[in-house]
Amino acid sequence: MKSLTLHDKVFVPFISNEEIEKAIDRLALELQANHSNDKQAPILLCVLNGAIMFTAELMKRVEFPCELMSIKLSSYEGTRSQGTVRETLGLEADITGRNVIICEDIVDTGNTIAYLQKLLKEKGAAKVEVCTMLLKPEIYKQDFKLDYVGMEIPARFIVGFGLDYDQLGRNTKDIYVLDD
């Protein structure tokens, strides 16, 4: 893996695709163990755009029946979270009485997840779980535990495997970190 230049910033290799795949394998096994006997297919809710690659890889690995839905939220501009969450593409299906598994690429402060959990409960979800590929525990601010975490990473800005810097870098199979 070599460095990656996106817009005005240089990123260096951080997490290999092999490490990402192993984490997703483990998450899929955990989900399988917890949902293989569900009476109704749970909904995997992909948080666009970042979680597309993660959710797709996760879906390929689980064997229980599941439905896929998407929602688009935004809290980032450039390399910084703005602290407020905006819904840019809303949830269009009825989730009343359904189990929903939020699939997120990365959780940092947890503001997006807190917003989404509240929204899903208001819309009648029976149960809401969170499955994230990455977690930045040193800046996570919420008092609820995440159900499934692929990897914990330091509080640094990363791109790749769905994560972007001003819309670029999502398409790499590995994850890169901003070169300080």
NORFENGI-V613134 format. One record per backbone hydrogen bond with DSSP energy under -1.0 kcal/mol. CO is the residue of the C=O (numbers start at 1). NH is the residue of the N-H. E is the energy in kcal/mol with one decimal. If there is no record, write none. Layout:
BEGIN
CO,NH,E
CO,NH,E
END
This chain:
BEGIN
4,11,-3.3
6,9,-2.6
9,6,-2.5
10,179,-3.0
11,4,-2.9
12,177,-3.0
15,175,-2.9
16,20,-2.0
17,21,-3.0
18,22,-2.0
19,23,-2.0
20,24,-2.3
21,25,-2.5
22,26,-2.1
23,27,-2.3
24,28,-2.6
25,29,-2.0
26,30,-2.1
27,31,-2.8
28,32,-2.8
29,33,-2.4
30,34,-1.8
31,35,-1.9
32,36,-1.7
35,38,-1.5
42,67,-2.5
43,101,-3.5
44,69,-2.5
45,103,-3.2
46,71,-2.1
47,51,-2.0
49,52,-1.6
51,55,-3.0
52,56,-2.4
53,57,-2.3
54,58,-2.5
55,59,-2.8
56,60,-1.7
58,61,-1.1
58,62,-1.3
67,44,-3.5
69,46,-3.0
71,48,-3.0
72,88,-2.4
72,89,-1.8
74,86,-2.5
75,82,-4.4
77,80,-1.8
80,77,-2.3
86,74,-2.3
89,72,-2.6
95,98,-2.4
98,126,-1.9
98,127,-1.2
99,43,-2.7
100,129,-2.8
101,45,-2.7
102,131,-3.3
103,47,-2.1
104,133,-2.1
105,134,-1.3
107,136,-2.6
109,141,-2.6
110,114,-2.6
111,115,-2.4
112,116,-2.6
113,117,-3.0
114,118,-2.0
115,119,-2.3
116,120,-2.8
117,121,-2.3
118,122,-2.3
119,123,-1.7
120,125,-2.5
121,124,-1.4
124,97,-3.2
127,100,-3.0
129,102,-3.2
130,148,-2.2
131,104,-2.4
132,150,-2.6
133,151,-1.4
134,107,-2.0
135,153,-2.9
136,139,-1.6
148,132,-2.9
151,135,-1.9
154,156,-2.2
157,178,-2.6
159,176,-3.2
160,163,-2.0
163,160,-2.6
165,168,-1.8
168,165,-2.5
169,172,-1.2
170,162,-2.3
172,161,-2.5
175,14,-2.2
175,15,-2.1
176,159,-2.4
177,12,-3.0
END
